[in-house]
Amino acid sequence: MLKPYYLVADLNHDKIEDFALVLQRKGKRTVVNLDNAEGYQYAYPLAVIIFNGNRKGTFTRAFIEDFEESLVCYLDLDDEKKKRLYFLLYASDAGTMIFTPVDKGYIIEYPEEL
């Protein structure tokens, strides 16, 4: 079953499961372009939050990023040996973010930077 707003995996490559969420924040949507296809006309206040797991079975917030984007979004992993977390829009390359583990947190990279 597809669960587009959260993902559980070893995101920081320490062999312990972590999880990431996309949450809608309080605030009003903004018009992007009313001529866009349905679902892509508005941007909503969102946040990606990543929690790193530990050997005790608890989680620590490692990253949070606020932004505005369409609700036709999801989280996914790439097919590399060391998986990377992606924020994506359905049927679009626009808005793609890659969350790369660094130290105890994460940085955002964009496909055009790689």
TIZA-934257 format. One record per atom (N, C-alpha, C): x, z, y; atom name; residue in three letters; residue number from 1. Coordinates in steps of 0.02 Angstrom, whole numbers, plus 32768, in hexadecimal, padded with zeros to 4 digits. Example, Ala and Ser with C-alpha at 12.3 -4.5 7.8 and 13.67 -1.06 7.14 Angstrom:
residues 2
     c1     c3     c2   atom   rest    nr
   8294   8186   7EE4      N    Ala     1
   8267   8186   7F1F     CA    Ala     1
   8294   8186   7F5B      C    Ala     1
   8282   8162   7F90      N    Ser     2
   82AC   8165   7FCB     CA    Ser     2
   8285   818A   8002      C    Ser     2
end
This chain:
residues 114
     c1     c3     c2   atom   rest    nr
   802A   8000   7FC5      N    Met     1
   8000   8000   8000     CA    Met     1
   802D   8000   803E      C    Met     1
   801C   7FD7   806E      N    Leu     2
   8042   7FD2   80AD     CA    Leu     2
   802E   800B   80DB      C    Leu     2
   8061   8030   80F1      N    Lys     3
   8056   8067   8121     CA    Lys     3
   8080   8057   815E      C    Lys     3
   8066   8030   818B      N    Pro     4
   808F   8015   81C1     CA    Pro     4
   80A9   8047   81F4      C    Pro     4
   808C   8082   81F8      N    Tyr     5
   80A0   80B0   822D     CA    Tyr     5
   80CE   80E7   8215      C    Tyr     5
   80E2   80E7   81D6      N    Tyr     6
   8117   8115   81C0     CA    Tyr     6
   813C   80F7   8186      C    Tyr     6
   817A   8110   817C      N    Leu     7
   81A4   80F6   8147     CA    Leu     7
   81D0   8130   812E      C    Leu     7
   81D6   8137   80ED      N    Val     8
   8200   816A   80CF     CA    Val     8
   8238   8147   80A9      C    Val     8
   8276   8159   80B9      N    Ala     9
   82B0   813B   8098     CA    Ala     9
   82EE   8162   80AD      C    Ala     9
   8326   8153   808F      N    Asp    10
   8366   8170   80A4     CA    Asp    10
   8380   8147   80DF      C    Asp    10
   836B   8159   811B      N    Leu    11
   8379   8131   8157     CA    Leu    11
   83C0   813A   8171      C    Leu    11
   83DE   8175   8165      N    Asn    12
   8421   8181   8180     CA    Asn    12
   8457   8180   8149      C    Asn    12
   8445   8169   810D      N    His    13
   8474   815C   80D6     CA    His    13
   8498   819A   80BC      C    His    13
   8475   81D3   80BC      N    Asp    14
   8492   8210   80A1     CA    Asp    14
   8475   8223   805D      C    Asp    14
   844E   81F5   8040      N    Lys    15
   842E   81FE   7FFF     CA    Lys    15
   83F6   8233   8000      C    Lys    15
   83DB   8240   803A      N    Ile    16
   83A2   826E   8042     CA    Ile    16
   836C   8248   8069      C    Ile    16
   832E   824D   8051      N    Glu    17
   82F7   8229   8071     CA    Glu    17
   82EA   8242   80B8      C    Glu    17
   82E0   8212   80E5      N    Asp    18
   82CE   821E   812A     CA    Asp    18
   828B   81FC   8136      C    Asp    18
   826F   8204   8171      N    Phe    19
   8232   81DE   8180     CA    Phe    19
   822F   81CC   81C9      C    Phe    19
   820B   8195   81D6      N    Ala    20
   8202   817C   821A     CA    Ala    20
   81B8   8170   8226      C    Ala    20
   81A3   817A   8263      N    Leu    21
   815D   8172   8277     CA    Leu    21
   8158   8148   82B6      C    Leu    21
   8122   8122   82BB      N    Val    22
   810E   8103   82FB     CA    Val    22
   80D0   8129   8310      C    Val    22
   80D2   8148   834A      N    Leu    23
   8099   816D   8364     CA    Leu    23
   8081   814E   83A5      C    Leu    23
   8040   8150   83B0      N    Gln    24
   8025   8139   83F0     CA    Gln    24
   8023   8176   841E      C    Gln    24
   8042   816F   8459      N    Arg    25
   8044   81A4   848A     CA    Arg    25
   8007   81A1   84B7      C    Arg    25
   7FFB   81D7   84DB      N    Lys    26
   7FC5   81D6   850C     CA    Lys    26
   7FD6   81A5   8543      C    Lys    26
   7FA5   8186   855E      N    Gly    27
   7FAF   8157   8594     CA    Gly    27
   7F83   811B   858C      C    Gly    27
   7F81   80F2   85BF      N    Lys    28
   7F56   80B7   85BE     CA    Lys    28
   7F7D   807A   85A5      C    Lys    28
   7F58   804E   8586      N    Arg    29
   7F76   800F   8572     CA    Arg    29
   7F81   7FE5   85B1      C    Arg    29
   7FB1   7FB7   85AC      N    Thr    30
   7FBD   7F89   85E3     CA    Thr    30
   7FB2   7F42   85CA      C    Thr    30
   7F9C   7F17   85F6      N    Val    31
   7F91   7ED1   85E3     CA    Val    31
   7FD4   7EAE   85E0      C    Val    31
   7FE0   7E8D   85A8      N    Val    32
   801C   7E63   85A0     CA    Val    32
   800A   7E1C   85B5      C    Val    32
   7FD8   7E00   8593      N    Asn    33
   7FC1   7DBD   85A3     CA    Asn    33
   7F7F   7DB3   857E      C    Asn    33
   7F49   7DAB   85A2      N    Leu    34
   7F08   7DA4   8583     CA    Leu    34
   7F00   7D62   855D      C    Leu    34
   7F2F   7D33   8568      N    Asp    35
   7F2E   7CF4   8543     CA    Asp    35
   7F50   7CFA   84FF      C    Asp    35
   7F73   7D32   84F2      N    Asn    36
   7F94   7D3C   84B2     CA    Asn    36
   7F60   7D43   847A      C    Asn    36
   7F77   7D3A   843D      N    Ala    37
   7F4B   7D43   8403     CA    Ala    37
   7F32   7D8B   8402      C    Ala    37
   7EF8   7D94   83E2      N    Glu    38
   7EDB   7DD7   83DD     CA    Glu    38
   7F0D   7E07   83BD      C    Glu    38
   7F13   7E42   83D9      N    Gly    39
   7F43   7E73   83C1     CA    Gly    39
   7F83   7E74   83E9      C    Gly    39
   7F92   7E3E   840C      N    Tyr    40
   7FCF   7E38   8433     CA    Tyr    40
   7FC1   7E37   847E      C    Tyr    40
   7F83   7E43   8492      N    Gln    41
   7F70   7E3E   84D8     CA    Gln    41
   7F83   7E7C   8500      C    Gln    41
   7F8B   7EB5   84DF      N    Tyr    42
   7F97   7EF4   8501     CA    Tyr    42
   7FD4   7F17   84E5      C    Tyr    42
   7FF5   7F3E   850F      N    Ala    43
   802B   7F6A   84F9     CA    Ala    43
   8013   7FB2   8500      C    Ala    43
   8023   7FDA   84CF      N    Tyr    44
   800D   8020   84CD     CA    Tyr    44
   804A   804D   84D0      C    Tyr    44
   8042   8089   84EB      N    Pro    45
   807B   80B8   84EA     CA    Pro    45
   8086   80D1   84A3      C    Pro    45
   80C1   80C3   8488      N    Leu    46
   80D3   80D5   8443     CA    Leu    46
   8114   80FC   8443      C    Leu    46
   8125   8119   840B      N    Ala    47
   8165   813A   8400     CA    Ala    47
   8179   8130   83B8      C    Ala    47
   81BA   8126   83AC      N    Val    48
   81D6   8129   8369     CA    Val    48
   81FC   816B   8364      C    Val    48
   81ED   8191   8330      N    Ile    49
   820D   81D1   8325     CA    Ile    49
   822B   81CF   82DE      C    Ile    49
   826A   81E3   82D9      N    Ile    50
   828C   81E4   8299     CA    Ile    50
   82A1   822B   8289      C    Ile    50
   8292   8241   824D      N    Phe    51
   82A4   8284   8235     CA    Phe    51
   82D5   827B   81FB      C    Phe    51
   830E   829E   81FF      N    Asn    52
   833E   829E   81C8     CA    Asn    52
   832F   82D8   8199      C    Asn    52
   832F   82C9   8158      N    Gly    53
   8326   82FE   8126     CA    Gly    53
   8367   8321   8118      C    Gly    53
   8361   835D   80FA      N    Asn    54
   839D   8381   80E6     CA    Asn    54
   8394   839B   809F      C    Asn    54
   83C8   83B7   8083      N    Arg    55
   83C6   83CD   803D     CA    Arg    55
   8396   8407   8031      C    Arg    55
   8382   842A   8066      N    Lys    56
   8353   8462   805F     CA    Lys    56
   830A   8449   805C      C    Lys    56
   8300   8408   8066      N    Gly    57
   82BC   83ED   8063     CA    Gly    57
   8297   83F0   80A6      C    Gly    57
   82BB   83FF   80DB      N    Thr    58
   829D   83FF   811D     CA    Thr    58
   82B5   83C3   8144      C    Thr    58
   8299   83B8   817F      N    Phe    59
   82AA   837E   81A8     CA    Phe    59
   82BB   8393   81EF      C    Phe    59
   82E8   836E   820E      N    Thr    60
   82FB   8379   8254     CA    Thr    60
   82F0   8339   827A      C    Thr    60
   82D1   833F   82B5      N    Arg    61
   82C9   8303   82DE     CA    Arg    61
   830D   82EB   82F5      C    Arg    61
   831B   82AC   82E6      N    Ala    62
   835C   828F   82F6     CA    Ala    62
   8358   825B   832E      C    Ala    62
   831C   8242   833C      N    Phe    63
   8316   820B   836C     CA    Phe    63
   82CE   8205   8384      C    Phe    63
   82C6   81F6   83C4      N    Ile    64
   8284   81E5   83DF     CA    Ile    64
   828E   81B2   8417      C    Ile    64
   8264   817F   8416      N    Glu    65
   8267   814B   844A     CA    Glu    65
   8220   8138   845E      C    Glu    65
   8212   813E   849F      N    Asp    66
   81D1   812A   84BB     CA    Asp    66
   81D5   80E2   84D4      C    Asp    66
   81A0   80BC   84CA      N    Phe    67
   819D   8077   84E2     CA    Phe    67
   8155   8061   84E2      C    Phe    67
   8148   8025   84FA      N    Glu    68
   8106   8007   84F9     CA    Glu    68
   8108   7FC7   84D0      C    Glu    68
   80D8   7FC1   84A2      N    Glu    69
   80D7   7F85   8478     CA    Glu    69
   8091   7F7E   845A      C    Glu    69
   8085   7F45   843C      N    Ser    70
   8046   7F36   841A     CA    Ser    70
   803C   7F64   83DE      C    Ser    70
   7FFE   7F6F   83CC      N    Leu    71
   7FEF   7F99   8391     CA    Leu    71
   7FF5   7F72   834F      C    Leu    71
   8003   7F31   8352      N    Val    72
   800D   7F0A   8315     CA    Val    72
   8057   7F10   8300      C    Val    72
   806C   7F4E   82F5      N    Cys    73
   80B2   7F5C   82E7     CA    Cys    73
   80B9   7F81   82A5      C    Cys    73
   80F6   7F84   828D      N    Tyr    74
   8103   7FA8   824F     CA    Tyr    74
   814E   7FB8   824A      C    Tyr    74
   815E   7FE5   821C      N    Leu    75
   81A3   7FF7   820C     CA    Leu    75
   81B4   7FD8   81C9      C    Leu    75
   81F3   7FC2   81C2      N    Asp    76
   8208   7FA4   8183     CA    Asp    76
   8253   7FAD   817C      C    Asp    76
   826D   7FA1   8140      N    Leu    77
   82B5   7FA3   8133     CA    Leu    77
   82CE   7F5D   8124      C    Leu    77
   830E   7F51   8134      N    Asp    78
   832B   7F10   8121     CA    Asp    78
   8340   7F12   80D8      C    Asp    78
   835E   7EDC   80C0      N    Asp    79
   8371   7ED6   807A     CA    Asp    79
   83BB   7EE5   806E      C    Asp    79
   83DD   7F00   809F      N    Glu    80
   8425   7F0E   8098     CA    Glu    80
   8430   7F4A   806A      C    Glu    80
   846E   7F51   8051      N    Lys    81
   847E   7F8A   8026     CA    Lys    81
   8472   7FCB   804B      C    Lys    81
   848B   7FD0   8087      N    Lys    82
   847D   800A   80B3     CA    Lys    82
   8442   7FF6   80DE      C    Lys    82
   8408   800A   80CA      N    Lys    83
   83CA   7FF6   80EB     CA    Lys    83
   83CA   800B   8135      C    Lys    83
   83AB   7FDF   815E      N    Arg    84
   83A1   7FEF   81A5     CA    Arg    84
   8357   7FED   81B4      C    Arg    84
   8342   801A   81DF      N    Leu    85
   82FC   8020   81F3     CA    Leu    85
   82ED   7FF0   822B      C    Leu    85
   82B6   7FCB   8224      N    Tyr    86
   829F   7F9B   8256     CA    Tyr    86
   825A   7FAE   8271      C    Tyr    86
   8250   7FA5   82B2      N    Phe    87
   820E   7FA5   82D0     CA    Phe    87
   81FE   7F5C   82DE      C    Phe    87
   81C4   7F44   82C5      N    Leu    88
   81B3   7EFD   82CA     CA    Leu    88
   816B   7EF4   82E0      C    Leu    88
   815D   7EB9   82FC      N    Leu    89
   8119   7EA3   8309     CA    Leu    89
   8106   7E6F   82D5      C    Leu    89
   80C9   7E72   82BD      N    Tyr    90
   80B2   7E41   828B     CA    Tyr    90
   80B9   7DFA   82A8      C    Tyr    90
   80D5   7DCE   827F      N    Ala    91
   80DA   7D86   828E     CA    Ala    91
   80FD   7D78   82D1      C    Ala    91
   8130   7DA1   82E2      N    Ser    92
   8153   7D97   8321     CA    Ser    92
   8199   7DB5   831C      C    Ser    92
   81C8   7D97   8341      N    Asp    93
   820B   7DB4   8348     CA    Asp    93
   820F   7DDF   8387      C    Asp    93
   81DF   7DD8   83B4      N    Ala    94
   81DF   7DFE   83F2     CA    Ala    94
   81D8   7E48   83E2      C    Ala    94
   81F9   7E71   8408      N    Gly    95
   81F3   7EBA   8401     CA    Gly    95
   8219   7ED8   83C7      C    Gly    95
   8240   7EB1   83A2      N    Thr    96
   8264   7ECC   8368     CA    Thr    96
   829B   7EFB   837E      C    Thr    96
   829C   7F36   835E      N    Met    97
   82D0   7F67   836A     CA    Met    97
   82EC   7F7C   8326      C    Met    97
   832E   7F88   8324      N    Ile    98
   8350   7F9F   82E8     CA    Ile    98
   836C   7FE5   82F8      C    Ile    98
   835D   8015   82CD      N    Phe    99
   8375   8059   82D7     CA    Phe    99
   83AF   8066   82A8      C    Phe    99
   83EA   806D   82C5      N    Thr   100
   8428   8074   829F     CA    Thr   100
   8440   80BC   82A3      C    Thr   100
   844E   80DC   8269      N    Pro   101
   8465   8121   826B     CA    Pro   101
   84AB   8126   8289      C    Pro   101
   84B3   8157   82B6      N    Val   102
   84F3   8166   82D5     CA    Val   102
   84F8   81B1   82DB      C    Val   102
   852D   81CE   82BE      N    Asp   103
   8535   8217   82BC     CA    Asp   103
   84F6   8236   829F      C    Asp   103
   84D5   8263   82C4      N    Lys   104
   8497   8282   82AA     CA    Lys   104
   8459   8264   82CA      C    Lys   104
   8461   822C   82EE      N    Gly   105
   8428   820B   830E     CA    Gly   105
   8426   81C1   82FD      C    Gly   105
   8409   819B   832A      N    Tyr   106
   8400   8153   8321     CA    Tyr   106
   8409   8130   8364      C    Tyr   106
   841D   80F2   8362      N    Ile   107
   841D   80C8   839D     CA    Ile   107
   83EF   808D   8390      C    Ile   107
   83D7   806F   83C5      N    Ile   108
   83AD   8033   83BF     CA    Ile   108
   83D9   7FF6   83C9      C    Ile   108
   83D3   7FC6   839C      N    Glu   109
   83F3   7F86   83A4     CA    Glu   109
   83BC   7F51   83A3      C    Glu   109
   83CC   7F19   83C1      N    Tyr   110
   839C   7EE1   83C4     CA    Tyr   110
   83BB   7EA6   83A0      C    Tyr   110
   8393   7E7F   837B      N    Pro   111
   83AE   7E48   8352     CA    Pro   111
   83DD   7E19   8378      C    Pro   111
   83CD   7E0B   83B7      N    Glu   112
   83F7   7DDD   83DE     CA    Glu   112
   843C   7DFB   83ED      C    Glu   112
   8444   7E3E   83E6      N    Glu   113
   8484   7E5E   83F3     CA    Glu   113
   84B1   7E5C   83B6      C    Glu   113
   8496   7E4E   837B      N    Leu   114
   84BD   7E51   833D     CA    Leu   114
   84DF   7E10   832E      C    Leu   114
end
